[in-house]
Amino acid sequence: MDQFAFQSITTSQFIDYLRSKLLCQRPNSATGLSIEEWVYAPGLPRTAPRPISDALATVEQQASRWLRGEIALKDIQTSEWSTQEWLHFLRYISGKIDSAGMEALDREFRLTWSGNAELQFQWLVMAIEKDYEPAYKRLEEFLNTIGRRKYVKPLYGELVKTPQGKQWALSIYRKARPRYHPITRAAVSEVLREGRS
């Protein structure tokens, strides 16, 4: 930090410094390290450590047992789940359930009316994908009260995938548009115009 304090450096300067001052002092720690892959290649390098979460593995195990019919929803230990565990659960089961599965989940956990915006968003995306009509009223309310682009744009993107959904999206957008930030309005307008997220 002292070497380059209060100045900008280029990527090549950074790599040169890394090699000459840091990696040469600890050659064993640099074995197998591809600096170019870390700096220039897209995504995570193949040498990057892969995090493993015992908590998320437990979520997957319980979800799998429920999907196989080995346990009931009420037997899934959710009382101390964090938002991340709930999101992992929903994403894990999303492609493996239908509207009836959505109904069972909603009956047990009342996800349509969750007070957590992250969970609500994930649930509403799934509701659109699975054509789960009991969540549609909440979807419309959500789009009319939440203006964050990270939630709004993907939901409209899911809606426009069908002609009926696109018409409904246009109707909701006409009402919600004045409350959206200009950047959100621009993003949603593009989705509605192009019919994609």
GUZA-880294 format. One record per residue (C-alpha): x, y, z. Coordinates in steps of 0.001 Angstrom, whole numbers, padded with zeros to 6 digits, always signed. Each point is the difference from the previous one (the first is absolute). Layout:
N
XYZ/...
This chain:
197
+000000+000000+000000/+002858+002375+000785/+001666-000555-003384/-003009+001281-001967/-001709+002230+002559/-002080+002815-001505/+000588-001026-003599/-001528-002190-002659/+001816-002921-001561/-000657-002130-003051/-000765-003686+000055/+003438-000806-001411/+001644+002072+002749/-001998-001914+002594/+001025-003370-001483/+003665+001042-000217/-000046+001116+003622/-001780-003181+001067/+002645-002152-001675/+003066+001983+001041/-000899+000923+003560/-002477-002539+001302/+000071-003285-001880/+003797-000207-000244/+000195+000174+003812/-002361-002972+000360/+000501-002162-003074/-001685-003049+001552/-003246+001887+000563/-000106+000986-003679/+000319-003559-001329/-002785-000692-002479/-001221+003583+000152/-000884+001427-003394/+000022+003752+000440/-001257+000565-003545/-003004-002253+000626/-000818+001824+003248/+000360+003437-001544/-001176-000369-003604/-002231-003063-000352/-003738+000231+000610/-001565-001694+003001/+001779-001699+002851/+003326-001626-000798/+000124-003787+000169/+002539+000329+002848/-002340+002124+002123/-001014-001611+003284/-003527-001375-000125/-001943+000970+003114/-002069-002681+001651/-002798+000848+002388/-001207-002595+002466/-003138+002072+000563/-000884+000084-003712/+000795-003711-000352/-002468-000688+002820/-002614+002125-001802/+000546-002044-003173/-000262-003287+001887/-003318+001000+001553/-001307+001333-003312/+000976-003216-001772/-001685-002125+002660/-003190+002044-000386/+000122-000231-003794/+000375-003795+000259/-002982-000160+002377/+002091-001224+002939/-001018+002878+002287/-002863+002482+000189/+000542+003727-000331/-000789+000453+003686/+002972-002255+000802/+002510+002272-001757/+001927+001871+002680/-000443+003613-001141/-000440+001843+003306/+003569+001311+000093/+000633+000352-003723/+001630+003185-001212/-001184+001803-003108/+002825-001684-001938/-001146-003440+001098/-003583+000750-001053/+001181+001323-003363/+002182-003063-000512/-002968-002248+000811/-002292+001769-002459/+002580+000067-002782/+000878-003638+000599/-003604-001195-000318/-001126+002509-002636/+000570-002193-003048/-001294-003103+001795/-003514+001056+001021/-003215+001012-001726/-002961+002153+000990/-001189-002670+002457/+003403+000099+001697/-000262+003776+000186/-003405-000322+001631/+001348-002444+002608/+002944+002303+000778/-002274+003021+000277/-002433-001817+002273/+002831-001009+002341/+002210+003109-000084/-002270+002820-001309/+002682+001079-002454/-002371+002100-002108/-000286+002377+002940/+003573-000112+001265/+001198+003279+001441/+003520-000589-001337/+000474+001698-003398/+002743-002432-001093/-002189-003036+000699/-003044+001713-001424/+001848+000729-003239/+001250-003584-000410/-003438-001371+000808/-001716+002307-002493/+002437-000951-002770/-000894-003620+000701/-003721+000854+000076/+000236+001445-003516/+002036-002978-001253/-002437-002518+001516/-003156+001998-000813/-000887+000034+003689/-003021+002291-000065/-000492+000368+003788/+003151+002160+000049/-001070+002284-002853/-001750+002561+002200/+003148+000311+002098/+002121+000210-003159/-001994+002993-001191/+000259+001652+003435/+003746-000682+000104/+000545+001594-003415/-002054+003006+001087/+001762+000530+003326/+003602-001162-000525/+001990+002068-002447/+003420-001602+000236/+001248-000867-003458/+001604-003247+001234/-003477-001314+000869/-002216+001740-002519/+001847-000621-003265/+000278-003818+000359/-003657-000295+000998/-001135+001898-003086/+002482-002088-001970/-001742-003174+001153/-003446+001418-000696/+000758+000946-003614/+000862-003587-000902/-003659-000676-000816/-002443+002197-001956/-002469+000038+002918/+002789+000795+002445/+001243+002832-002191/-003444+001594-000089/-000247-000247+003769/+003534+001421+000376/-000940+002995-002170/-003109+000590+002098/+001955-000140+003270/+002750+002187-001401/-002421+002753-001020/-001049+000332+003637/+003414-000531+001591/+002118+002051-002407/-000386+003402+001740/+001413-001452+003227/+003092-001547-001610/+003378+001680-000116/+000926+001157-003533/+002682-002711-000307/-002537-002665+000985/-002542+001444-002447/+002534-000164-002811/+000928-003608+000817/-003622-001146+000222/-000976+001884-003158/+002752-001836-001851/-001163-003371+001339/-003596+000698-000991/+001004+001284-003450/+002348-002882-000786/-001937-002720+001855/+003010-001281+001956/+001712+000496+003355/
